[in-house]
Amino acid sequence: MQCQASEAEIKRAQQPHNLLIAGLFGFNLLMAPAVLALKIGMIGLLIPLLSSGGLIVFVKLRSTRPAAWFVAMHWKLAYRNSRWLLLGYAVSAVMIFLGWLVSLNASSVSMGHIIWTALTRIAILPTLAAVMVTAISEASAISLASKREVPDKLAAQFPPQS
């Protein structure tokens, strides 16, 4: 849906998307490998999860604040796009849990450690894929904002006040 929006509104509509992209790259693509390289352990993977989760909660809360309709729709769109990241985290968490269960049933402690290490590295892949999907969605949303557009589905769900 094409909208009437000023340049200031366009900049404000791009803010949530820029914020999420910065968070994606900072928290997931830089921090997660750093945590693995520093050998903090699996508990260290909670740092990117909590950081990203806090950012998503902020975007969700901000999407409920009153703002110009065009700007508010882009905050809602940013939250919708961030749900891909939440899905990636959920799939990774299930895979890590299953990897833990499998490693507990290994025939020896060293084999359990090898299985745990291998499966946890594989379990991170859904989150990385979700980061990429979210980043692409957010880059597309920045383009939508610059063209003064709101997705039709979002506009139908939250029609503008006349």
SERO-4910 file (N, C-alpha, C, O; in steps of 0.05 Angstrom, whole numbers):
BEGIN
 pado doro    nc1    nc2    nc3   cac1   cac2   cac3    cc1    cc2    cc3    oc1    oc2    oc3
  Met    A     17    -23      0      0      0      0     18     25      0     36     27     17
  Gln    A     13     42    -19     28     67    -21     17     87      0     -8     89      3
  Cys    A     34    102     13     26    120     34     37    148     29     56    152     14
  Gln    A     24    167     42     35    194     42     52    196     67     43    193     89
  Ala    A     78    202     63     96    204     86    118    224     80    128    226     57
  Ser    A    124    240    100    146    260     97    173    246     99    175    223    106
  Glu    A    194    261     92    221    250     94    227    243    123    241    223    128
  Ala    A    218    259    142    223    253    171    209    227    179    220    211    194
  Glu    A    185    222    169    170    197    175    185    173    162    185    152    174
  Ile    A    195    177    138    210    155    125    234    148    142    239    124    146
  Lys    A    249    167    152    272    162    169    264    147    195    277    128    204
  Arg    A    242    156    207    232    143    231    222    115    225    224     97    242
  Ala    A    210    111    201    201     84    194    224     65    188    221     41    192
  Gln    A    247     75    180    270     58    175    285     51    201    300     32    201
  Gln    A    281     66    222    295     61    247    292     33    258    312     21    265
  Pro    A    268     22    260    266     -5    271    281    -26    254    292    -45    265
  His    A    280    -22    228    294    -41    211    324    -39    214    338    -59    215
  Asn    A    334    -14    215    363    -10    219    372    -21    246    393    -33    248
  Leu    A    355    -17    266    361    -27    293    363    -58    293    382    -69    304
  Leu    A    344    -71    280    344   -100    280    368   -111    264    380   -131    272
  Ile    A    374    -98    241    397   -108    226    423   -105    242    440   -122    242
  Ala    A    426    -82    255    450    -78    272    451    -99    294    472   -110    300
  Gly    A    428   -105    306    427   -125    327    433   -153    316    447   -169    329
  Leu    A    423   -159    292    429   -185    280    459   -189    276    470   -210    284
  Phe    A    471   -169    264    500   -172    259    517   -171    284    536   -185    287
  Gly    A    509   -153    302    525   -150    327    521   -173    346    541   -184    356
  Phe    A    497   -181    350    492   -202    370    495   -230    360    504   -248    375
  Asn    A    489   -235    335    489   -262    325    513   -269    308    526   -290    312
  Leu    A    520   -252    289    541   -258    271    569   -251    282    589   -262    273
  Leu    A    570   -234    301    596   -227    313    599   -239    341    620   -251    348
  Met    A    578   -236    358    581   -245    385    580   -275    388    596   -286    404
  Ala    A    563   -289    374    561   -318    377    587   -333    370    596   -349    385
  Pro    A    599   -326    347    625   -339    342    647   -332    362    664   -348    369
  Ala    A    646   -307    372    665   -298    392    662   -315    418    682   -323    430
  Val    A    637   -319    425    632   -336    449    642   -364    445    654   -375    464
  Leu    A    639   -375    421    649   -402    416    680   -402    416    692   -420    426
  Ala    A    692   -381    404    721   -380    403    734   -376    430    756   -386    435
  Leu    A    720   -362    448    731   -357    475    727   -382    493    736   -382    516
  Lys    A    713   -401    483    708   -427    497    695   -422    525    703   -433    545
  Ile    A    675   -404    524    660   -398    549    642   -422    555    635   -427    578
  Gly    A    634   -437    535    617   -460    538    589   -454    528    584   -432    518
  Met    A    572   -473    530    545   -470    519    529   -449    533    512   -437    521
  Ile    A    535   -444    558    522   -422    572    527   -395    559    511   -377    561
  Gly    A    550   -393    546    557   -369    532    539   -363    509    536   -340    501
  Leu    A    526   -383    498    507   -379    476    482   -365    485    466   -355    469
  Leu    A    478   -364    511    455   -349    522    459   -318    519    440   -303    518
  Ile    A    484   -310    517    490   -281    514    477   -270    488    462   -250    490
  Pro    A    483   -282    464    469   -272    440    439   -275    441    424   -258    432
  Leu    A    430   -298    453    401   -303    455    388   -281    472    367   -270    464
  Leu    A    399   -275    495    387   -255    513    389   -227    501    371   -211    503
  Ser    A    411   -221    487    414   -195    475    394   -191    452    381   -171    451
  Ser    A    392   -211    435    372   -210    413    344   -210    424    327   -195    414
  Gly    A    339   -226    445    312   -227    457    305   -200    469    282   -191    466
  Gly    A    324   -187    482    318   -160    493    312   -140    471    294   -123    474
  Leu    A    327   -142    449    322   -124    426    294   -129    414    280   -110    407
  Ile    A    287   -154    411    260   -161    400    238   -151    419    218   -142    410
  Val    A    242   -154    445    222   -145    464    219   -114    462    197   -104    462
  Phe    A    242   -100    459    241    -71    455    225    -64    430    208    -46    431
  Val    A    230    -78    408    216    -72    383    186    -78    386    170    -63    377
  Lys    A    180   -100    400    152   -106    405    138    -85    421    116    -76    414
  Leu    A    151    -77    443    139    -56    460    137    -29    445    117    -15    447
  Arg    A    157    -23    430    157      2    414    135      1    393    124     22    385
  Ser    A    129    -22    382    109    -25    361     81    -19    372     62    -14    356
  Thr    A     77    -20    398     51    -14    410     48     15    417     26     24    424
  Arg    A     69     31    417     68     59    424     54     75    401     57     68    378
  Pro    A     40     96    409     27    112    388     48    126    371     68    137    382
  Ala    A     43    127    345     61    141    326     45    146    301     22    136    299
  Ala    A     56    160    283     43    163    257     38    136    245     55    118    249
  Trp    A     16    132    231      8    106    222     31     92    206     37     69    210
  Phe    A     42    106    187     64     95    171     87     86    187     98     64    183
  Val    A     95    101    207    117     94    224    110     70    242    125     52    245
  Ala    A     86     71    253     76     49    270     75     22    254     82      1    265
  Met    A     67     23    229     66     -1    213     94    -13    209     97    -37    207
  His    A    114      4    206    141     -6    202    152    -18    228    168    -36    227
  Trp    A    145     -7    251    153    -20    276    140    -47    278    152    -67    286
  Lys    A    114    -49    270    100    -75    271    113    -94    251    116   -118    257
  Leu    A    120    -84    228    133   -101    208    161   -111    218    168   -134    213
  Ala    A    175    -94    231    201   -103    242    197   -125    263    212   -144    263
  Tyr    A    177   -122    279    171   -144    299    163   -169    284    172   -191    292
  Arg    A    147   -167    264    138   -191    249    163   -205    237    165   -230    237
  Asn    A    181   -189    226    205   -201    213    223   -214    235    236   -234    229
  Ser    A    223   -202    259    241   -213    280    231   -240    290    246   -255    303
  Arg    A    206   -247    284    196   -273    293    210   -296    279    211   -318    289
  Trp    A    222   -291    255    238   -311    242    262   -318    259    269   -342    261
  Leu    A    274   -298    271    297   -303    288    288   -319    313    303   -337    321
  Leu    A    265   -312    324    256   -328    347    251   -357    340    257   -375    356
  Leu    A    240   -361    316    236   -389    307    263   -403    304    265   -427    312
  Gly    A    283   -390    293    310   -402    291    321   -409    318    333   -431    321
  Tyr    A    318   -391    337    327   -397    364    313   -421    376    325   -438    389
  Ala    A    287   -423    371    271   -445    382    280   -472    370    283   -492    384
  Val    A    284   -473    344    293   -497    331    320   -505    341    326   -528    346
  Ser    A    338   -485    343    365   -491    354    364   -502    382    379   -520    389
  Ala    A    347   -490    399    344   -499    426    335   -528    427    345   -544    443
  Val    A    316   -536    411    306   -563    410    329   -582    401    333   -603    412
  Met    A    344   -573    381    366   -590    371    388   -593    392    399   -614    394
  Ile    A    394   -572    406    414   -573    427    405   -592    449    420   -608    460
  Phe    A    379   -590    456    368   -608    476    370   -638    467    378   -655    483
  Leu    A    363   -643    442    365   -670    431    394   -679    430    400   -702    436
  Gly    A    412   -661    423    441   -668    423    451   -675    451    467   -693    454
  Trp    A    441   -661    471    448   -666    498    439   -694    506    453   -710    519
  Leu    A    414   -701    499    403   -727    505    419   -749    492    424   -770    504
  Val    A    426   -745    466    441   -765    452    469   -768    464    479   -791    467
  Ser    A    481   -746    472    508   -748    484    508   -762    511    528   -774    519
  Leu    A    486   -760    525    484   -773    551    483   -804    548    492   -818    566
  Asn    A    474   -813    525    471   -842    520    495   -853    506    495   -876    497
  Ala    A    517   -838    503    541   -848    489    554   -870    506    551   -871    531
  Ser    A    569   -887    492    581   -909    506    605   -901    524    610   -915    544
  Ser    A    618   -879    518    639   -870    536    637   -839    539    624   -826    523
  Val    A    651   -829    558    650   -800    564    662   -784    541    652   -764    533
  Ser    A    685   -794    530    698   -780    508    680   -780    483    679   -760    469
  Met    A    667   -802    478    648   -804    455    625   -785    459    616   -772    441
  Gly    A    615   -783    484    593   -765    490    602   -736    485    586   -720    475
  His    A    627   -730    493    637   -702    488    639   -696    458    632   -674    450
  Ile    A    648   -715    443    650   -711    414    623   -708    401    619   -690    385
  Ile    A    604   -724    409    577   -722    399    565   -695    406    552   -682    390
  Trp    A    568   -687    432    557   -662    441    569   -639    425    554   -621    417
  Thr    A    595   -638    421    608   -617    406    597   -616    378    591   -594    368
  Ala    A    596   -639    364    587   -639    337    558   -631    334    551   -614    317
  Leu    A    541   -642    351    513   -635    348    506   -607    356    488   -595    345
  Thr    A    521   -595    375    515   -567    382    524   -549    360    511   -528    355
  Arg    A    545   -555    346    554   -538    323    533   -540    301    527   -519    288
  Ile    A    522   -563    297    501   -566    276    476   -552    285    462   -540    268
  Ala    A    470   -553    311    445   -541    321    444   -510    318    423   -498    319
  Ile    A    467   -498    315    468   -469    312    460   -460    284    452   -437    280
  Leu    A    461   -479    265    454   -472    237    426   -461    233    423   -442    218
  Pro    A    405   -471    246    378   -459    242    378   -429    251    364   -413    239
  Thr    A    392   -423    272    393   -395    281    408   -378    260    399   -356    254
  Leu    A    430   -388    249    444   -373    228    426   -369    203    427   -348    191
  Ala    A    412   -390    196    393   -387    173    372   -366    179    364   -350    162
  Ala    A    361   -367    204    341   -348    211    352   -319    212    338   -300    205
  Val    A    377   -316    220    390   -290    219    391   -280    190    385   -256    185
  Met    A    398   -297    171    399   -289    143    371   -281    132    368   -261    119
  Val    A    351   -298    139    324   -292    129    314   -266    141    302   -250    127
  Thr    A    320   -262    167    311   -237    180    326   -213    168    314   -192    163
  Ala    A    351   -216    163    367   -194    151    357   -186    123    354   -163    117
  Ile    A    350   -206    108    340   -201     81    312   -188     83    306   -169     68
  Ser    A    295   -198    101    269   -186    105    271   -157    114    256   -140    105
  Glu    A    290   -152    131    293   -124    141    305   -106    120    297    -82    119
  Ala    A    323   -116    104    333    -99     82    311    -92     62    310    -70     52
  Ser    A    294   -112     57    270   -107     40    252    -86     53    240    -70     39
  Ala    A    248    -88     79    231    -69     93    242    -41     93    226    -22     91
  Ile    A    268    -38     94    280    -11     91    273      0     64    267     24     61
  Ser    A    275    -16     44    268     -7     17    238      0     15    231     20      2
  Leu    A    221    -15     28    192     -8     28    188     19     41    173     35     31
  Ala    A    202     23     63    199     49     78    208     72     60    195     93     59
  Ser    A    230     69     46    240     90     29    222     96      6    221    118     -5
  Lys    A    206     76     -3    187     79    -24    159     87    -14    140     89    -29
  Arg    A    157     92     12    132    101     25    111     79     23     88     85     18
  Glu    A    119     54     26    100     31     24     98     16     50    117     15     66
  Val    A     75      4     53     69    -14     76     58    -39     63     41    -37     45
  Pro    A     66    -63     72     55    -87     60     24    -88     62     13    -80     82
  Asp    A     12    -97     41    -18    -97     40    -30   -113     62    -50   -105     74
  Lys    A    -18   -136     69    -28   -153     90    -28   -138    117    -48   -140    132
  Leu    A     -7   -123    122     -6   -108    147    -26    -84    147    -38    -79    167
  Ala    A    -28    -71    124    -47    -49    121    -76    -59    124    -93    -45    136
  Ala    A    -81    -83    115   -109    -94    118   -114   -101    147   -137    -98    156
  Gln    A    -94   -111    161    -98   -118    189   -100    -94    207   -115    -94    227
  Phe    A    -86    -72    201    -86    -48    216    -92    -25    197    -73    -10    190
  Pro    A   -117    -21    189   -123      0    170   -117     28    181   -120     33    205
  Pro    A   -109     46    163   -103     74    173   -128     87    183   -150     83    173
  Gln    A   -124    104    203   -146    120    214   -153    142    195   -135    157    186
  Ser    A   -178    145    188   -186    166    169   -194    192    183   -201    211    171
***
